[in-house]
């Protein structure tokens, strides 16, 4: 029996459980996916890079830049997919899908589920109400609350673009094979789980307070750099 291998495996299990304390103890599939991501080679980045990395770029800055690029590619595809429909942008589609899946919802709930700023989300909702794709009515037991539901026209519009938006999702996944798509999904879910409370709970009013409250390690990194002699 290879005891060295078992020791490494047990160490990996311990690390996984420390990072996923709320996961069920028998989450074998989650552990397998996590382990696959951890052990996948990253030395072949040059084979999938379309332009040379700049000297000033860091690992983190490249991740941030490429996530932004991917968002812009997705918006480009979705704009063409929605051409000819009454929907103005991808946000219109995502708001209708959210109400269809989770409604009825208040305006605040709908905006929060789409990770939107209040002002931007309010504009989307106004547009959809004006087009009669959403309807608004009082809550049955709370007079202070009003709820949004999908109108019959909204449901018809949504179903008209479903196929195109399904194709758009495949376009965004691009040339990743099935295993790579699961890897990417795992990493994106991990990042979403990390960032969601930062965005939605006790939101910091300034960049400095954001660092102090949620990213204190950045302050420590800054201090350590300042202490290094030039």
N, C-alpha and C positions, 0 to 999 in steps of 0.2 A: 504493500500500500504506500502511495506517495504522500507521506505526512506533510512535507513542505507545501505541496499543492493544497491540501486540506487546511493548513494554517492560513495560507493566502486567501482561500475561499471564505473561511470563517471571519477573517479580518474584513473582507469586503462586505459580508453580511452584516457585521457590526456597524460598519460605516453607513450602509444603506439604511439600517434601522434607526440610526441616530439622525439621519436626514429626513426620514419619513416616519416620525413617531405616531402620526395619526393614521397611517396605512394599516390595513388588516395584516395580521401576522402571517397569513398564508398567501400573500401577494407575490406568488412565484413569478407570474408574467411581468409584473412591474420590476421585480428585482432583475430578471433576465434582460429586460430592456435597458435598465440603468447600467448593468454591468457591460452590456454590449457597447453603449455609448462611451463608457469610461475606458474601454480597452481598444476602441477603434483607432487605427493609425491616423495621425494628423500631419505626417511628414510629406504628404503628396499634395499640399495646397497649391504648389506651382502648376500642377497639371489641370487645375480647375479655375485658375485665375486669368482674367482677361486683360489685366494691366499690372505693371510692376507696382509693388508696394513702395510707398514713399518712406523715406528715412524717419520722418517725424510721426508716422502712424504707429499706434500701439495696437495690441491685440484687441483691447476694449473699444478703441475708436473705430477699428475696422468692423467690429460686430455692430456697433451703433449705426455706422454708415450703411452697411449692407441691409440691415433691417429696414432702414428708411428707403433705400432703393427698392426693396421688395414691395413695400407698401405702394410706391409710385408705379411699379409695374402692374400691380393688382388694380389700381385705380384706372390705369390706361385700358386694361382689358375690360374692366367692368363698364367703363364709359361706352365702349363700343358695343358691349353686350346689351346695354340698356337703351341703345339708340333706337328710336322708333316707339318707345314706350313713354308713358307720362312721367316716369320716374326720372328725377333730375340727376341723381348721383347714387353711388353705392350706399350712402347713409340712408337714403330713402328706402332702399330695398331691405337693409338690415333692420331698420325700425319696424317695417311691416312684418318681417319674419319674427322679430322678437315679440311683437304683440300677438301674432298668430300662435306662437309656441307657449307664451307665458301669460297672456292677457286674461282678464283685464288688468291694466297697469295704470298707475298714476304717471303724470309727466316726469316726476322726479325719478321714479323707478325705471321708466323707459330710458331716460338719459343715462342713468347710472349703469344699466345693463350694457349699454353701448360704449362705455368708457369715453364719454363726451363731456366737454365743458358745458355748463348750463346754458350759456348764451348760444353756442353752436347747436346744441340739441333742441333748444326752444325754437330756433329757426326751422329746423327740419320738421318738427311737430306742427308748426304753423302752416308750413307748406302742404303737409299731408292732410291736415284738417280742411284747408282751403280747397283742396282737390277732392274732398269728400272720400278720401281713402281711409281715413280714421274717423271715428265718431267719439264724441265725449258726452258722458252722462254722469249724474250724481251717483255716489256710492249708495247702495241700498240701506246701509245702517249708519253711515258717517256723513253728515251734511257738509262738513268742511272739506271732504275729499271728492275729487272728480276722477273718473276712470276713462281710459282710452280702450276702445275695442276696434277690431277690423270691420269695416263696412263691407257690404256685399260687393261693391265696386273695388274696394281695396283687395278683397280676397281674389276677385277675378283678375285684377292687375298682377297680383303676386304670382298666381298660377301661370299667367302668360309668360313670365320671364324666368320661371324656375329652371327650365331646361337650359337656357342660355347661361344662367348663373352657375348651374352645375358644371357646364363646360368650362366656364371661366375659372372655377376652382381647380379643375384639372390643369388648365393652362398655368396657373400660379405654381402648382406642384412641379411643373416643368419636367426635367429629365431625371428626377429622383426615382429610384426603384422603390419597391414596396418596403424593404427594410429601412432604407434611408428616409422614407416618409414617416415611418414610425419613430425613427431617431429624432427627426426634426420636431415632430409633434410632442415627443417627450420633453425636449429642451424648451419649446415654446410654452408648454403647460407649466413647466417649472418656473420660467421667468414670469408668466402671468400670475401664478400663485404668489410669487414674491412681491411683484409690483402693485397688485390690486389693493392691498390695505394701505400702501403708501399713498395711492391716488385717491382712495375713497374714504379713509378714516382719518379724522384730525389732520386735514390737509395743511401742509406747511405753507405759510403766506409768502415766504422769501426763500431764495436759494440757500442762504446761510442757515436758516432754521431747518430746511430740508436736510442738509448735511448733519446738523447737530442731532436731529430727531431720528433719522433713519439710516444715515450713512456715516456714523462717527469714525469708522475705520479710515475714511478719506482724510479726516483731519489729522489722524495719527500718521498717515502716510506723508502728508504735507509737512508735518513737524519733523519727521525723520529725514526727509530730503533737505530741509533747511539746516539740519545739524551735520550734514555731510560736507566736509571741507572741499572747496573747489581746487 
